[in-house]
């Protein structure tokens, strides 16, 4: 015997298969869950790194404030302020390590009070502004996008408030220079205007972002800042547009207070940022814990479900094996019942159907064996009767052969009539074809006439359209002539006023007027002729359209006549084809009648042979009775009903 291939279930068994499925399910679950776990962990780490970056730039924020104070003292000292010079000499700046190599910062820190005076003062002022901007950009790069869904809060902290503070600080330095020097230099005026414009723009952006944020505290502080900023605008425009010099108290009130409020608001926004990032870290940690719990719980539930499914499946398979074994021994009384509604329940149902089917089949076989015994006896009697009928059949077949000869003569007469019908159908088809050709030719002529009329109609339409365009041009010319006449009349009046010096111009104006009158008359005549042409073209187009309608109707009638002639030709061809088929069928029928006569005579001979065969069938029926008895004994081995206890 050839070895059958053993499948995976045969090699592992159901227990091994369930262990394999459990492992695969666990791996698949982990393959789906681990990326989510990694994303949760990455989100938590990103939030922690952003919070750490925000704390890491605090020294840079302090350094940025010190750098702005040093700029004020430097340029005020350059303007002759001894106190600022002393404070500058006593001050020391500690540069963060990350900014130590920045060339812009090195240039700013190397400045001296004498550099902050003279013609290059504004250039050094811009260099110092570049250093401040470098520090701010480094802070922005270190903190990144902060990963906040509340973008307005990050925009306030990174962009709006730092730009506003820098603009106010520049304005404070410039106003201090003006106060100490007692006049406004021409080079300071653009810087003052630019500083107040930048401050106003950043304040507007901050107002927009604060509105998007919806924080009441931030909006209140920003509103207070706007109230003080109006005074700063007044002072800045007064310095930029006039030679007004304000006192230090006025400068402190107008610029110092908004600058202080801007710094306080920046600190308030920074605190809100820290709080938001801390909440992000806490939320990311909760998400990570929940994800881990879901993974562990999912794996545990999957393992428990597989174990319960295996126990239930093993019990059902054992019950199926026991029931199938009893069916194999011929016990048709076995009861196969399983728990549940799974696929094995359907297998058990199929085994019950097999059991019931075998019961029914064996019962029918018993009845069939009994019927076979009685039937074999009746077959013996029937074969004897059939032998007598076979002899009667031989006599009847001879009479049928004579009747077939008479039918053959009638078929020959029908064949001749079919040939005559075929000839008439051919003539009808030829006549119909000639008529159809004439109708088709007429239809082609009408179609050509319809196409010519359509072209003529289109040409008339175009001519009518062109006439309308010419009428429009004539109307324009008439208008021009009328205006020319008026202009000539005005020119004649002006020439008359001019007296002797305008006489020559009056002659020219009179000639122009006459020319305009002749042009107007000509345009009227042309308009009349064009109107007549339009009337004639419209009447002609209407007549051509009527003719086109009549030709279209005639063409439609010709098409209907062609369709009718085509149907006549088709019917004639059908009659011809039917006549030909009838003739062929009758010829075949005549040939077949001869064969029928021959076959009938052979049937007579076969009837005699059937009588002999029926005699042998009687002997076979007697043997069949013995076989039925053997079948009843074999069926007795099956148990169809439960045994009594």
C-alpha positions in Angstrom: 0.0 0.0 0.0 1.2 3.6 -0.8 1.9 5.9 2.1 -0.6 8.7 2.5 0.8 12.2 3.2 0.3 13.1 6.9 -1.1 16.6 7.4 -0.3 19.2 10.0 -3.1 17.9 12.3 -1.8 14.3 11.9 1.7 15.3 12.9 0.9 17.6 15.8 -2.4 16.4 17.1 -5.1 18.7 18.2 -3.2 19.6 21.4 -0.1 20.5 19.4 -2.2 22.4 16.9 -3.9 24.4 19.6 -0.5 25.3 21.1 0.7 26.3 17.7 -2.4 28.5 17.1 -2.0 30.0 20.5 1.6 30.9 19.8 0.7 32.4 16.4 -2.2 34.4 17.9 0.1 35.7 20.6 2.8 36.7 18.1 0.2 38.4 15.9 -1.3 40.2 18.9 2.2 41.3 19.9 3.0 42.3 16.3 0.0 44.6 16.4 0.3 45.8 20.0 4.1 46.4 20.3 4.1 49.2 17.7 1.3 50.9 19.7 3.3 50.4 22.9 6.3 51.9 21.2 4.3 54.9 20.0 3.0 55.5 23.6 6.5 55.2 24.9 7.9 57.5 22.2 5.1 60.1 23.0 5.9 60.1 26.7 9.7 60.4 26.0 9.0 63.2 23.5 6.9 65.1 26.0 9.5 64.7 28.7 12.3 65.9 26.3 10.2 69.0 25.4 9.7 69.8 29.1 13.4 69.3 29.7 14.2 71.5 26.8 12.0 74.2 28.2 13.8 74.1 31.5 17.2 73.9 29.8 16.6 77.3 28.0 15.9 79.1 31.3 19.6 80.3 31.6 19.4 81.5 28.1 16.3 83.5 28.9 18.1 85.1 31.8 21.1 85.8 29.6 18.8 87.4 27.0 17.5 89.8 29.6 21.0 90.6 30.8 22.1 91.2 27.2 19.3 93.7 26.6 20.2 95.6 29.8 23.9 95.7 28.7 22.8 97.1 25.3 20.8 99.9 27.1 23.7 100.8 29.4 26.2 100.6 26.4 24.3 103.0 24.2 23.3 105.3 27.0 26.9 105.5 28.0 27.8 106.4 24.4 25.2 109.2 24.7 27.1 110.6 27.7 25.4 108.9 30.7 28.1 108.5 33.4 25.9 106.3 35.6 25.3 103.9 32.7 29.0 103.9 32.0 29.7 102.9 35.6 27.0 100.2 35.6 28.5 98.9 32.4 31.9 98.7 33.9 30.7 96.9 37.0 28.4 94.4 35.1 29.6 90.9 34.1 27.9 88.6 31.7 28.1 84.8 31.8 27.7 83.5 28.3 26.0 80.0 28.1 28.3 77.4 26.6 26.0 76.8 23.7 26.3 80.4 22.6 30.0 81.0 23.3 31.0 80.4 19.6 28.4 82.5 18.0 30.2 85.3 16.0 27.3 87.7 16.2 27.3 87.5 20.0 31.1 87.9 20.1 30.8 91.1 18.1 28.1 92.5 20.4 30.0 91.7 23.6 33.2 93.3 22.2 31.5 96.8 21.8 32.6 99.7 23.9 30.8 103.0 24.8 32.8 104.8 22.2 31.4 102.4 19.5 27.9 103.4 20.6 28.4 107.0 19.6 29.1 108.7 16.3 28.1 107.9 12.8 28.4 104.1 13.2 26.2 104.0 16.2 23.1 102.7 14.3 25.3 100.1 12.6 26.5 98.8 16.0 22.9 99.0 17.2 21.9 96.7 14.4 24.8 94.4 15.2 23.6 94.2 18.8 20.1 93.5 17.6 21.5 90.6 15.5 23.1 89.2 18.6 19.8 89.3 20.5 18.1 87.7 17.6 20.7 84.9 17.6 20.0 84.1 21.2 16.3 84.1 20.6 16.7 81.8 17.6 18.8 79.4 19.6 16.1 79.3 22.2 13.5 78.5 19.6 15.7 75.8 18.0 16.3 74.2 21.4 12.6 74.1 22.3 11.3 73.1 18.8 7.6 73.0 18.1 6.9 72.0 21.8 4.6 69.3 20.5 1.5 71.1 21.7 -1.9 70.8 20.2 -2.5 74.3 21.5 -0.3 76.0 18.8 -1.4 79.6 19.9 0.3 79.1 23.3 3.6 78.1 21.7 3.3 81.0 19.2 2.9 83.5 22.0 5.9 82.2 23.9 8.3 81.7 21.0 7.3 84.5 18.6 4.8 87.2 19.6 5.9 88.1 23.1 9.7 87.9 22.4 9.4 90.1 19.3 7.2 92.5 21.3 9.7 92.6 24.2 12.6 93.2 21.8 10.8 96.0 19.9 9.9 97.7 23.2 13.5 97.3 24.5 14.9 98.8 21.3 12.4 101.7 21.7 13.5 102.2 25.3 17.2 102.4 24.3 16.5 104.8 21.4 14.2 107.1 23.6 17.0 107.1 26.3 19.5 108.2 23.7 17.3 111.1 22.6 16.7 112.1 26.3 20.4 112.1 27.1 21.5 113.9 23.9 18.7 116.4 24.0 17.8 116.0 20.3 16.5 113.5 17.9 19.1 112.5 15.2 17.9 111.9 11.7 19.2 108.3 11.8 17.1 107.6 14.9 13.8 108.5 13.4 13.5 105.4 11.0 14.6 103.1 13.9 11.9 104.6 16.2 9.2 104.2 13.5 10.4 100.6 12.7 10.5 99.6 16.4 6.9 100.9 17.2 5.6 99.3 13.9 7.2 95.9 14.8 5.8 96.2 18.4 2.3 97.0 17.1 2.4 94.1 14.6 3.6 91.5 17.2 0.9 92.8 19.7 -1.8 92.3 17.0 -0.5 88.7 16.4 -0.4 88.1 20.1 -4.0 89.3 20.4 -5.1 86.9 17.6 -3.3 83.9 19.2 -4.6 84.8 22.6 -8.1 84.8 21.2 -7.5 81.3 19.7 -6.2 80.1 23.0 -9.2 81.3 25.0 -7.2 81.8 28.3 -8.9 84.5 30.3 -5.8 85.4 32.3 -3.6 85.8 29.2 -6.3 87.9 27.5 -6.7 90.1 30.5 -2.9 90.7 30.8 -2.7 91.4 27.1 -5.6 93.9 27.3 -3.7 95.8 30.1 -0.6 95.7 27.9 -2.5 97.2 25.0 -3.7 100.0 27.2 -0.1 101.0 28.2 1.1 100.5 24.6 -1.0 103.4 23.3 1.2 105.8 25.4 4.4 104.1 23.9 3.0 104.7 20.4 2.4 108.4 21.2 5.9 108.9 22.6 7.5 107.0 19.7 5.6 109.0 17.0 6.4 112.2 18.8 10.1 111.4 18.8 10.1 110.2 15.2 8.0 113.0 13.6 9.1 116.0 15.7 11.9 117.3 17.8 10.1 116.7 21.1 12.4 115.5 23.9 10.7 113.7 26.8 11.8 113.3 30.4 13.0 110.1 31.9 9.8 109.8 33.9 7.7 110.1 30.8 9.9 107.5 29.0 9.6 105.2 32.0 5.8 105.6 32.1 5.3 105.2 28.3 7.8 102.5 27.5 9.1 101.0 30.8 5.7 99.9 32.0 4.6 98.1 28.7 8.1 96.5 28.6 7.7 95.2 32.2 4.1 94.0 31.4 5.4 92.2 28.3 8.1 90.4 30.3 5.5 89.4 33.0 3.1 88.1 30.3 6.0 86.1 28.8 6.6 84.5 32.2 2.9 83.8 32.6 2.7 82.1 29.2 5.9 80.2 30.0 4.2 78.9 33.2 1.2 77.9 31.2 3.5 76.0 28.7 5.2 74.2 31.5 1.8 73.2 32.9 0.6 72.0 29.5 3.8 69.9 29.0 3.5 68.4 32.4 -0.1 67.4 31.7 1.1 65.9 28.4 3.7 63.8 30.2 1.2 62.6 32.7 -1.3 61.7 30.0 1.4 59.9 28.0 2.3 57.8 31.1 -1.4 56.9 31.6 -1.7 55.9 28.0 1.5 53.7 28.3 0.2 52.0 31.4 -3.2 51.4 29.8 -1.6 50.0 26.7 0.6 47.5 28.7 -2.5 46.4 30.7 -4.4 45.9 27.5 -1.6 43.8 26.0 -1.3 41.6 29.1 -5.0 41.2 29.4 -5.5 40.4 25.7 -2.8 37.7 25.8 -4.3 36.2 29.0 -7.8 36.2 27.6 -6.6 34.7 24.4 -4.8 31.9 26.2 -7.8 31.2 28.5 -10.1 31.1 25.5 -7.9 28.7 23.5 -7.6 26.4 26.6 -11.4 26.2 27.0 -11.9 25.7 23.3 -9.4 22.8 23.3 -11.1 21.0 26.3 -14.5 21.3 24.6 -13.2 20.2 21.2 -11.4 17.2 22.7 -14.5 16.0 24.4 -16.6 16.3 21.3 -14.0 14.5 19.1 -13.9 11.6 21.6 -17.7 11.3 21.4 -17.6 11.4 17.6 -14.9 8.6 17.5 -16.9 6.4 19.8 -20.1 6.8 17.8 -18.3 6.2 14.5 -16.8 3.0 15.9 -20.2 1.6 16.9 -21.6 2.4 13.5 -18.7 0.5 11.9 -19.7 -2.6 13.9 -23.2 -2.5 12.5 -24.8 -1.0 15.6 -27.4 1.4 14.1 -28.9 2.2 17.6 -26.0 4.5 18.7 -27.0 8.0 19.8 -24.4 10.7 18.9 -25.1 13.9 20.8 -22.5 16.8 21.3 -22.5 20.1 23.3 -22.5 23.3 21.4 -23.3 24.5 17.8 -19.8 24.4 16.2 -18.5 22.5 13.1 -18.2 19.2 15.1 -21.9 19.4 15.8 -22.5 19.4 12.1 -20.3 16.4 11.8 -22.3 14.7 14.5 -25.5 15.6 12.7 -24.0 14.1 9.5 -23.3 10.8 11.3 -26.8 10.8 12.7 -28.1 11.3 9.2 -25.8 8.4 8.0 -27.2 6.2 10.8 -30.8 7.1 10.0 -30.1 6.6 6.3 -28.6 3.2 6.8 -31.6 2.2 9.0 -34.0 3.3 6.2 -31.9 1.8 3.5 -31.6 -1.6 5.2 -35.3 -1.6 5.9 -36.0 -0.9 2.2 -33.5 -3.7 1.2 -35.5 -6.1 3.4 -38.7 -5.1 1.8 -37.0 -5.2 -1.7 -35.8 -8.8 -1.0 -39.3 -9.9 -0.1 -40.7 -8.2 -3.1 -38.0 -9.7 -5.3 -39.1 -13.2 -4.3 -42.7 -12.5 -5.2 -41.6 -10.7 -8.3 -39.5 -13.5 -9.7 -42.6 -15.8 -9.6 -44.6 -13.2 -11.5 -41.7 -12.8 -14.0 -42.0 -16.5 -14.9 -45.7 -16.1 -15.6 -45.1 -12.9 -17.5 -42.4 -14.3 -19.8 -44.8 -17.1 -20.9 -47.4 -14.5 -21.9 -44.8 -12.4 -23.6 -43.8 -15.2 -25.9 -47.4 -15.4 -27.2 -47.5 -11.7 -27.8 -44.2 -11.8 -29.8 -45.9 -14.1 -32.3 -48.8 -11.7 -32.6 -46.3 -8.9 -33.1 -44.8 -10.6 -36.1 -48.1 -10.7 -37.9 -48.8 -7.0 -37.1 -45.5 -5.8 -38.4 -46.2 -7.4 -41.9 -49.3 -5.3 -42.1 -47.4 -2.2 -41.2 -45.0 -2.7 -44.0 -47.8 -2.7 -46.6 -49.1 0.6 -45.1 -45.6 2.2 -45.4 -45.6 1.5 -49.2 -48.8 3.5 -49.6 -47.3 6.4 -47.7 -44.3 6.5 -50.0 -46.5 7.1 -53.0 -48.2 10.1 -51.3 -44.9 11.6 -50.3 -43.8 11.7 -54.0 -46.8 13.7 -55.0 -46.1 16.3 -52.1 -42.5 16.7 -53.3 -43.7 17.7 -56.8 -46.1 20.4 -55.3 -43.2 21.8 -53.2 -41.0 22.3 -56.2 -43.8 24.3 -57.9 -44.1 26.5 -54.8 -40.3 27.1 -54.8 -40.4 28.4 -58.4 -43.2 30.9 -57.6 -41.3 32.2 -54.5 -38.2 32.8 -56.6 -40.1 34.9 -59.2 -41.7 37.0 -56.3 -38.3 37.7 -54.8 -36.9 39.0 -58.1 -39.9 41.3 -58.6 -39.6 42.6 -55.1 -35.8 43.2 -55.5 -36.4 45.3 -58.7 -39.0 47.5 -56.8 -36.7 47.9 -53.8 -33.8 49.1 -56.1 -36.1 51.7 -57.7 -37.3 52.9 -54.2 -33.6 53.0 -52.9 -32.6 55.2 -56.0 -35.5 57.6 -55.3 -34.5 57.8 -51.6 -30.8 58.6 -52.6 -32.0 61.4 -54.9 -34.2 62.9 -52.2 -31.4 62.7 -49.6 -29.1 64.5 -52.1 -31.8 67.2 -52.7 -32.3 67.5 -48.9 -28.5 68.1 -48.4 -28.4 70.7 -51.2 -31.4 72.5 -49.7 -29.7 72.4 -46.2 -26.6 74.0 -47.7 -28.7 76.7 -49.4 -30.6 77.4 -46.2 -27.2 77.8 -44.3 -25.9 80.1 -47.0 -29.1 82.3 -46.8 -28.8 82.4 -43.0 -25.2 83.5 -43.3 -26.2 86.1 -45.9 -28.9 87.4 -43.6 -26.4 87.6 -40.7 -23.9 89.5 -42.9 -26.6 91.9 -44.0 -27.4 92.6 -40.3 -23.7 93.2 -39.7 -23.6 95.6 -42.6 -26.7 97.4 -41.3 -24.8 97.8 -38.0 -21.8 99.3 -39.8 -24.0 101.7 -41.8 -25.7 102.8 -38.6 -22.2 103.5 -37.1 -21.3 105.5 -40.2 -24.5 107.5 -40.0 -23.8 108.3 -36.4 -20.3 109.4 -37.4 -21.7 111.6 -40.2 -24.1 113.2 -37.8 -21.4 113.9 -35.3 -19.2 115.2 -38.1 -22.0 117.6 -39.2 -22.3 118.9 -35.6 -18.6 119.4 -35.3 -18.5 121.2 -38.7 -21.4 123.5 -37.5 -19.5 124.2 -34.3 -16.4 124.9 -36.3 -18.3 127.4 -38.5 -19.6 129.2 -35.4 -16.1 129.4 -34.0 -14.8 130.7 -37.3 -17.5 133.3 -37.5 -16.5 134.5 -34.0 -12.9 134.7 -35.1 -13.9 137.2 -37.9 -11.5 137.7 -40.8 -8.9 135.3 -39.4 -11.3 132.4 -39.2 -12.8 132.8 -42.8 -10.6 130.1 -44.3 -11.4 127.7 -41.5 -15.1 128.5 -42.0 -14.8 127.4 -45.7 -13.2 124.1 -44.6 -15.9 123.6 -42.0 -18.6 124.2 -44.6 -17.1 121.6 -46.9 -16.9 119.1 -44.0 -20.5 119.7 -43.2 -21.6 119.1 -46.8 -19.5 116.0 -46.9 -21.2 114.8 -43.7 -24.6 115.5 -45.2 -23.8 113.5 -48.4 -22.4 110.7 -46.2 -25.7 110.6 -44.2 -27.8 110.5 -47.4 -25.6 107.7 -48.8 -25.9 105.7 -45.6 -29.7 106.1 -45.6 -29.8 104.8 -49.2 -27.5 101.9 -48.3 -29.6 101.1 -45.3 -32.8 101.0 -47.5 -31.1 98.6 -49.9 -29.8 96.4 -47.2 -33.3 96.3 -45.6 -34.7 95.2 -49.0 -32.0 92.5 -49.3 -32.8 91.2 -45.8 -36.5 91.0 -46.6 -35.7 89.1 -49.9 -33.2 86.8 -48.1 -35.7 86.1 -45.3 -38.5 85.2 -47.8 -36.1 83.0 -49.8 -34.8 81.3 -46.6 -38.5 80.6 -45.5 -39.3 79.1 -49.0 -36.1 76.9 -48.9 -37.0 75.7 -45.4 -40.5 74.8 -46.6 -39.0 72.9 -49.6 -36.6 71.1 -47.2 -39.6 70.1 -45.0 -41.4 68.6 -48.1 -38.2 66.8 -49.3 -37.7 65.4 -45.7 -41.3 64.1 -45.8 -40.8 62.5 -49.2 -37.5 61.0 -48.1 -39.3 59.5 -45.0 -42.1 58.0 -47.2 -39.4 56.6 -49.6 -37.7 55.0 -46.6 -41.0 53.5 -45.5 -41.5 52.1 -49.0 -38.0 50.7 -49.1 -38.6 49.0 -45.7 -41.8 47.5 -47.0 -40.1 46.2 -50.2 -37.3 44.8 -48.0 -39.9 43.0 -45.9 -41.5 41.6 -49.1 -38.1 40.4 -50.3 -37.5 38.8 -46.9 -40.9 37.0 -46.9 -40.2 35.8 -50.5 -36.8 34.4 -49.4 -38.5 32.8 -46.4 -41.1 31.1 -48.7 -38.3 30.0 -51.0 -36.2 28.7 -48.2 -39.2 26.9 -46.6 -40.2 25.3 -49.9 -36.6 24.1 -50.4 -36.6 22.6 -46.9 -40.0 21.0 -47.4 -38.7 19.4 -50.6 -35.5 18.1 -48.9 -37.6 16.8 -46.0 -40.0 15.0 -48.3 -37.1 13.4 -50.2 -35.6 12.3 -47.0 -39.0 11.1 -45.8 -39.4 9.0 -49.0 -36.0 7.4 -48.4 -36.8 6.8 -44.8 -40.1 5.1 -45.7 -38.1 2.5 -47.6 -35.9 2.0 -44.6 -39.0 1.8 -42.3 -40.4 -1.0 -44.5 -37.1 -2.9 -44.2 -36.9 -2.4 -40.5 -40.5 -3.5 -39.9 -39.7 -6.8 -41.6 -36.6 -7.1 -39.4 -38.8 -6.5 -36.4 -40.9 -9.4 -37.4 -37.8 -11.6 -37.3 -36.8 -10.2 -33.9 -40.2 -11.0 -32.4 -39.5 -14.6 -33.0 -36.1 -14.3 -31.3 -37.7 -12.5 -28.4 -39.9 -15.4 -27.7 -36.9 -17.6 -27.4 -35.2 -15.1 -25.1 -38.3 -14.8 -22.8 -38.1 -18.5 -22.2 -34.5 -18.1 -20.9 -35.7 -15.2 -18.7 -38.0 -17.5 -16.9 -35.1 -19.6 -15.8 -33.2 -16.5 -14.7 -36.2 -15.4 -12.5 -36.0 -18.7 -10.7 -32.3 -18.1 -9.9 -33.2 -14.5 -8.7 -35.5 -16.0 -6.0 -32.5 -17.9 -4.5 -30.4 -14.7 -4.4 -33.2 -12.8 -2.6 -33.1 -15.4 0.2 -29.3 -15.0 0.6 -29.8 -11.2 0.9 -32.3 -11.5 3.7 -29.8 -13.6 5.7 -27.0 -11.0 5.2 -29.2 -8.1 6.4 -30.0 -9.9 9.6 -26.5 -9.0 11.0 -27.5 -5.3 11.4 -29.3 -4.1 14.6 -32.0 -1.6 13.7 -33.8 -1.3 17.1 -32.3 -1.1 20.6 -32.3 -4.4 22.5 -34.7 -4.7 25.4 -33.0 -4.6 28.8 
